[in-house]
């Protein structure tokens, strides 16, 4: 762990502090707002629908996976839409399709319940809005 007291003052003043005053782009701020809104709406919707402990998150995770896999069972493999969303993860963006498939198969199931946040974070605003429509249409 880095102790900030050990960093010279001129480094902090000249190189670190300027970043704290740099505003984020409007696009990024809108994407963050959309992520927070989508996450809140979905969690409330599932908590209302499945009041038992953890059942809501299990169904939410399942339905997000279903949406990303274009309403096909994940046990039958992953479609391009699912793979392309995972490709947005920084360390995976230049990996081969085979590597991505292996990575998804290895990590996707083990990441529950964090997969909810990961998948929502990797989606863009339009995909999150479509996810909400998909879930509302398929769970009524």
DAQUIUR-V961911 format. One record per residue. SS is DSSP state (a for helix, b for strand, c for the rest). PHI is phi in radians with two decimals (* if undefined). PSI is psi as a letter, one per 20 degrees, with the letter a starting at -180 (999 if undefined). Layout:
BEGIN
ss->SS phi->PHI psi->PSI
ss->SS phi->PHI psi->PSI
END
This chain:
BEGIN
ss->c phi->* psi->p
ss->c phi->-1.50 psi->p
ss->c phi->-1.61 psi->o
ss->a phi->-1.10 psi->h
ss->a phi->-1.19 psi->i
ss->a phi->-1.50 psi->i
ss->c phi->-1.48 psi->p
ss->c phi->-1.03 psi->q
ss->a phi->-1.04 psi->h
ss->a phi->-1.17 psi->h
ss->a phi->-1.15 psi->g
ss->a phi->-1.09 psi->g
ss->a phi->-1.15 psi->g
ss->a phi->-1.56 psi->h
ss->a phi->-2.10 psi->h
ss->a phi->-1.72 psi->g
ss->a phi->-1.01 psi->h
ss->a phi->-1.00 psi->h
ss->a phi->-1.21 psi->h
ss->a phi->-1.28 psi->i
ss->c phi->-1.82 psi->j
ss->c phi->-1.51 psi->o
ss->c phi->-1.24 psi->q
ss->c phi->-1.38 psi->q
ss->c phi->-1.15 psi->q
ss->a phi->-1.06 psi->h
ss->a phi->-1.07 psi->g
ss->a phi->-1.13 psi->g
ss->a phi->-1.09 psi->g
ss->a phi->-1.13 psi->h
ss->a phi->-1.12 psi->g
ss->a phi->-1.14 psi->g
ss->a phi->-1.06 psi->g
ss->a phi->-1.13 psi->g
ss->a phi->-1.06 psi->g
ss->a phi->-1.09 psi->g
ss->a phi->-1.09 psi->g
ss->a phi->-1.06 psi->g
ss->a phi->-1.04 psi->g
ss->a phi->-1.14 psi->g
ss->a phi->-1.06 psi->g
ss->a phi->-1.16 psi->g
ss->a phi->-1.12 psi->g
ss->a phi->-1.15 psi->g
ss->a phi->-1.02 psi->g
ss->a phi->-1.32 psi->h
ss->a phi->-1.15 psi->h
ss->a phi->-1.23 psi->g
ss->a phi->-1.30 psi->h
ss->c phi->-2.19 psi->n
ss->c phi->-1.28 psi->i
ss->c phi->-1.23 psi->q
ss->c phi->-0.98 psi->p
ss->c phi->1.10 psi->i
ss->a phi->-1.10 psi->h
ss->a phi->-1.09 psi->g
ss->a phi->-1.23 psi->h
ss->a phi->-1.12 psi->g
ss->a phi->-1.21 psi->h
ss->a phi->-1.10 psi->g
ss->a phi->-1.03 psi->g
ss->a phi->-1.08 psi->g
ss->a phi->-1.25 psi->h
ss->a phi->-1.14 psi->g
ss->a phi->-1.07 psi->h
ss->a phi->-1.10 psi->g
ss->a phi->-1.11 psi->g
ss->a phi->-1.12 psi->h
ss->c phi->-1.69 psi->k
ss->c phi->0.93 psi->l
ss->c phi->1.09 psi->k
ss->c phi->-1.95 psi->q
ss->c phi->-1.08 psi->p
ss->a phi->-1.13 psi->h
ss->a phi->-1.12 psi->i
ss->a phi->-1.62 psi->j
ss->c phi->2.00 psi->r
ss->c phi->-1.92 psi->p
ss->c phi->-1.49 psi->r
ss->a phi->-1.03 psi->h
ss->a phi->-1.00 psi->g
ss->a phi->-1.07 psi->g
ss->a phi->-1.10 psi->g
ss->a phi->-1.18 psi->h
ss->a phi->-1.17 psi->g
ss->a phi->-1.17 psi->h
ss->c phi->-1.10 psi->i
ss->c phi->-1.24 psi->i
ss->c phi->-1.06 psi->p
ss->a phi->-0.89 psi->g
ss->a phi->-1.31 psi->i
ss->a phi->-1.90 psi->i
ss->c phi->-1.11 psi->h
ss->c phi->-1.93 psi->j
ss->c phi->-1.43 psi->q
ss->c phi->-1.25 psi->r
ss->a phi->-1.03 psi->g
ss->a phi->-1.10 psi->g
ss->a phi->-1.10 psi->g
ss->a phi->-1.06 psi->g
ss->a phi->-1.04 psi->g
ss->a phi->-1.12 psi->g
ss->a phi->-1.10 psi->g
ss->a phi->-1.09 psi->g
ss->a phi->-1.08 psi->h
ss->a phi->-1.36 psi->g
ss->a phi->-1.80 psi->h
ss->c phi->-1.04 psi->g
ss->a phi->-1.29 psi->h
ss->a phi->-1.42 psi->i
ss->a phi->-1.58 psi->j
ss->c phi->-1.06 psi->p
ss->c phi->-1.57 psi->j
ss->a phi->-1.19 psi->i
ss->a phi->-1.06 psi->h
ss->a phi->-1.07 psi->g
ss->a phi->-1.17 psi->h
ss->a phi->-1.09 psi->g
ss->a phi->-1.13 psi->g
ss->a phi->-1.11 psi->h
ss->a phi->-1.21 psi->h
ss->a phi->-1.39 psi->h
ss->c phi->-1.34 psi->q
ss->c phi->-1.56 psi->r
ss->a phi->-1.03 psi->g
ss->a phi->-1.11 psi->g
ss->a phi->-1.15 psi->h
ss->a phi->-1.13 psi->g
ss->a phi->-1.11 psi->h
ss->a phi->-1.15 psi->h
ss->a phi->-1.06 psi->g
ss->a phi->-1.06 psi->g
ss->a phi->-1.09 psi->g
ss->a phi->-1.05 psi->g
ss->a phi->-1.17 psi->g
ss->a phi->-1.11 psi->h
ss->a phi->-1.20 psi->h
ss->a phi->-1.59 psi->i
ss->c phi->-2.06 psi->j
ss->c phi->-1.47 psi->999
END
